[in-house]
Amino acid sequence: MFGLISIMESLVVEYGGLKIEIPRDFEEDIILYFYAAGKRTPRTGLWIRGHLLDVGEDYPYRMWKFYNQFCLYARKRGAFLPTVSYVSFVRYIHLLKDLGLIEKVREEPSKKKGIMRSYYKVVEANLRSHYWINPYSVYESWRRWKEKGFKTE
């Protein structure tokens, strides 16, 4: 390992019929941004945007699984990106949907009886929105949430 950046083999992750190789280009950018800007760098929204642009559409549970695998890979590279709970990730997805950054494209029955699986994709018109970096900034009180120690990602 030389400094913080090391050359590592990629990690192939498969879940729900989708196979990806970590790191993808946008994931590499997130790791490098972490090195440059430090641990308070935004990443969840940027990762979701990159992932959906890469695969086209996906459902929250699989995205959450892949995001946490990416965070674990990033840790091995020296970028401590914390994993997130499923509830926090889904809350983030719904916030992005409410802001018009992503949209639901279809639903299908999941393996669990009576539950529908929703698929989302990026809204192309909002690719350059600053809300990808911090969607909580739409709320006037988001700074107060942070000051009180509530998680905003």
C-alpha positions as a Markdown table, in Angstrom:
| # | Residue | x | y | z |
|---|---|---|---|---|
| 1 | Met | 0.0 | 0.0 | 0.0 |
| 2 | Phe | 1.4 | 3.4 | -1.0 |
| 3 | Gly | -0.2 | 6.2 | 1.0 |
| 4 | Leu | -3.9 | 6.0 | 1.2 |
| 5 | Ile | -4.5 | 4.8 | -2.3 |
| 6 | Ser | -3.8 | 1.2 | -3.1 |
| 7 | Ile | -4.3 | -1.0 | -6.1 |
| 8 | Met | -6.6 | -3.8 | -5.2 |
| 9 | Glu | -8.3 | -6.4 | -7.2 |
| 10 | Ser | -11.9 | -5.7 | -8.0 |
| 11 | Leu | -14.7 | -7.4 | -6.1 |
| 12 | Val | -17.5 | -9.2 | -8.0 |
| 13 | Val | -20.8 | -9.0 | -6.2 |
| 14 | Glu | -24.0 | -10.8 | -7.3 |
| 15 | Tyr | -27.4 | -10.3 | -5.8 |
| 16 | Gly | -30.9 | -10.9 | -7.1 |
| 17 | Gly | -29.8 | -11.9 | -10.6 |
| 18 | Leu | -27.6 | -8.8 | -11.1 |
| 19 | Lys | -23.8 | -9.1 | -11.0 |
| 20 | Ile | -21.6 | -6.0 | -10.7 |
| 21 | Glu | -17.8 | -5.5 | -10.3 |
| 22 | Ile | -16.7 | -3.1 | -7.6 |
| 23 | Pro | -15.3 | -0.5 | -8.1 |
| 24 | Arg | -17.1 | 0.9 | -11.1 |
| 25 | Asp | -15.9 | 4.3 | -12.4 |
| 26 | Phe | -18.3 | 6.4 | -10.3 |
| 27 | Glu | -17.4 | 4.4 | -7.2 |
| 28 | Glu | -13.7 | 5.0 | -7.8 |
| 29 | Asp | -14.5 | 8.7 | -8.0 |
| 30 | Ile | -16.4 | 8.6 | -4.6 |
| 31 | Ile | -13.3 | 6.9 | -3.0 |
| 32 | Leu | -10.9 | 9.5 | -4.5 |
| 33 | Tyr | -13.2 | 12.3 | -3.4 |
| 34 | Phe | -13.1 | 10.9 | 0.1 |
| 35 | Tyr | -9.3 | 11.0 | 0.0 |
| 36 | Ala | -9.4 | 14.7 | -1.1 |
| 37 | Ala | -12.2 | 16.1 | 1.0 |
| 38 | Gly | -12.3 | 13.9 | 4.1 |
| 39 | Lys | -14.8 | 11.8 | 5.9 |
| 40 | Arg | -17.7 | 14.3 | 5.7 |
| 41 | Thr | -18.0 | 14.0 | 2.0 |
| 42 | Pro | -21.4 | 13.2 | 0.5 |
| 43 | Arg | -21.7 | 9.8 | -1.0 |
| 44 | Thr | -25.0 | 8.1 | -0.7 |
| 45 | Gly | -26.9 | 10.2 | -3.2 |
| 46 | Leu | -24.0 | 10.2 | -5.6 |
| 47 | Trp | -23.7 | 6.5 | -5.3 |
| 48 | Ile | -27.4 | 6.0 | -6.0 |
| 49 | Arg | -27.2 | 8.2 | -9.1 |
| 50 | Gly | -24.2 | 6.4 | -10.4 |
| 51 | His | -25.6 | 3.0 | -9.7 |
| 52 | Leu | -28.9 | 3.7 | -11.4 |
| 53 | Leu | -27.2 | 5.3 | -14.4 |
| 54 | Asp | -25.0 | 2.1 | -14.6 |
| 55 | Val | -27.8 | -0.5 | -14.4 |
| 56 | Gly | -30.8 | 1.5 | -15.7 |
| 57 | Glu | -33.3 | 0.6 | -12.9 |
| 58 | Asp | -33.2 | -1.2 | -9.6 |
| 59 | Tyr | -35.1 | -1.8 | -6.4 |
| 60 | Pro | -34.1 | -0.4 | -3.0 |
| 61 | Tyr | -33.2 | -3.7 | -1.2 |
| 62 | Arg | -30.7 | -4.7 | -3.9 |
| 63 | Met | -29.3 | -1.2 | -4.1 |
| 64 | Trp | -28.8 | -1.2 | -0.3 |
| 65 | Lys | -26.9 | -4.6 | -0.5 |
| 66 | Phe | -24.6 | -3.3 | -3.3 |
| 67 | Tyr | -24.1 | 0.1 | -1.5 |
| 68 | Asn | -23.0 | -1.7 | 1.7 |
| 69 | Gln | -20.6 | -4.0 | -0.3 |
| 70 | Phe | -19.1 | -0.9 | -1.9 |
| 71 | Cys | -18.6 | 0.7 | 1.6 |
| 72 | Leu | -16.8 | -2.4 | 2.8 |
| 73 | Tyr | -14.6 | -2.4 | -0.3 |
| 74 | Ala | -13.8 | 1.3 | 0.2 |
| 75 | Arg | -12.7 | 0.6 | 3.8 |
| 76 | Lys | -10.1 | -1.8 | 2.5 |
| 77 | Arg | -8.9 | 1.0 | 0.3 |
| 78 | Gly | -8.5 | 3.3 | 3.3 |
| 79 | Ala | -11.7 | 5.3 | 2.8 |
| 80 | Phe | -13.9 | 4.8 | 5.8 |
| 81 | Leu | -17.4 | 4.9 | 4.3 |
| 82 | Pro | -19.9 | 3.7 | 6.9 |
| 83 | Thr | -22.5 | 1.1 | 5.9 |
| 84 | Val | -26.1 | 2.2 | 6.4 |
| 85 | Ser | -29.2 | 0.4 | 7.7 |
| 86 | Tyr | -31.9 | -0.6 | 5.3 |
| 87 | Val | -34.4 | 1.8 | 6.9 |
| 88 | Ser | -32.0 | 4.8 | 6.4 |
| 89 | Phe | -31.4 | 3.8 | 2.8 |
| 90 | Val | -35.1 | 3.5 | 2.0 |
| 91 | Arg | -35.7 | 6.9 | 3.7 |
| 92 | Tyr | -33.0 | 8.3 | 1.4 |
| 93 | Ile | -34.6 | 6.7 | -1.7 |
| 94 | His | -37.9 | 8.3 | -0.8 |
| 95 | Leu | -36.4 | 11.7 | -0.3 |
| 96 | Leu | -34.7 | 11.5 | -3.7 |
| 97 | Lys | -38.1 | 10.5 | -5.2 |
| 98 | Asp | -39.9 | 13.4 | -3.5 |
| 99 | Leu | -37.3 | 15.8 | -4.9 |
| 100 | Gly | -37.8 | 14.4 | -8.4 |
| 101 | Leu | -34.3 | 13.0 | -8.8 |
| 102 | Ile | -35.5 | 9.4 | -9.2 |
| 103 | Glu | -38.9 | 8.0 | -10.3 |
| 104 | Lys | -40.7 | 4.7 | -9.9 |
| 105 | Val | -40.8 | 2.9 | -13.2 |
| 106 | Arg | -42.6 | -0.3 | -12.3 |
| 107 | Glu | -43.6 | -2.7 | -9.6 |
| 108 | Glu | -43.5 | -6.5 | -9.5 |
| 109 | Pro | -44.4 | -9.0 | -6.8 |
| 110 | Ser | -41.4 | -9.8 | -4.5 |
| 111 | Lys | -40.6 | -13.2 | -3.1 |
| 112 | Lys | -42.4 | -12.2 | 0.1 |
| 113 | Lys | -46.1 | -12.8 | -0.2 |
| 114 | Gly | -48.2 | -9.7 | -0.6 |
| 115 | Ile | -45.3 | -7.2 | -1.0 |
| 116 | Met | -44.6 | -5.4 | -4.2 |
| 117 | Arg | -41.1 | -4.5 | -5.3 |
| 118 | Ser | -40.7 | -1.0 | -6.7 |
| 119 | Tyr | -38.0 | -0.3 | -9.3 |
| 120 | Tyr | -36.5 | 3.2 | -9.7 |
| 121 | Lys | -34.5 | 5.1 | -12.3 |
| 122 | Val | -32.8 | 8.5 | -12.5 |
| 123 | Val | -34.8 | 11.4 | -13.9 |
| 124 | Glu | -32.5 | 12.5 | -16.7 |
| 125 | Ala | -33.6 | 16.2 | -16.5 |
| 126 | Asn | -32.3 | 16.4 | -12.9 |
| 127 | Leu | -28.9 | 14.7 | -13.3 |
| 128 | Arg | -27.0 | 17.9 | -12.4 |
| 129 | Ser | -29.2 | 18.9 | -9.4 |
| 130 | His | -27.2 | 19.9 | -6.3 |
| 131 | Tyr | -29.6 | 17.8 | -4.2 |
| 132 | Trp | -27.7 | 14.6 | -5.2 |
| 133 | Ile | -24.9 | 15.9 | -2.9 |
| 134 | Asn | -27.2 | 16.7 | 0.1 |
| 135 | Pro | -30.9 | 16.2 | -0.5 |
| 136 | Tyr | -31.6 | 17.1 | 3.2 |
| 137 | Ser | -30.6 | 20.7 | 2.3 |
| 138 | Val | -34.1 | 21.1 | 0.9 |
| 139 | Tyr | -35.2 | 21.3 | 4.5 |
| 140 | Glu | -34.5 | 24.6 | 6.4 |
| 141 | Ser | -33.8 | 22.7 | 9.5 |
| 142 | Trp | -31.3 | 20.2 | 8.2 |
| 143 | Arg | -28.4 | 22.0 | 9.8 |
| 144 | Arg | -30.2 | 21.9 | 13.2 |
| 145 | Trp | -30.7 | 18.1 | 12.7 |
| 146 | Lys | -26.9 | 17.8 | 12.2 |
| 147 | Glu | -26.1 | 19.9 | 15.2 |
| 148 | Lys | -28.3 | 17.7 | 17.4 |
| 149 | Gly | -26.6 | 14.6 | 16.1 |
| 150 | Phe | -29.4 | 13.2 | 14.0 |
| 151 | Lys | -28.1 | 11.3 | 11.0 |
| 152 | Thr | -28.7 | 13.0 | 7.8 |
| 153 | Glu | -27.5 | 10.3 | 5.5 |
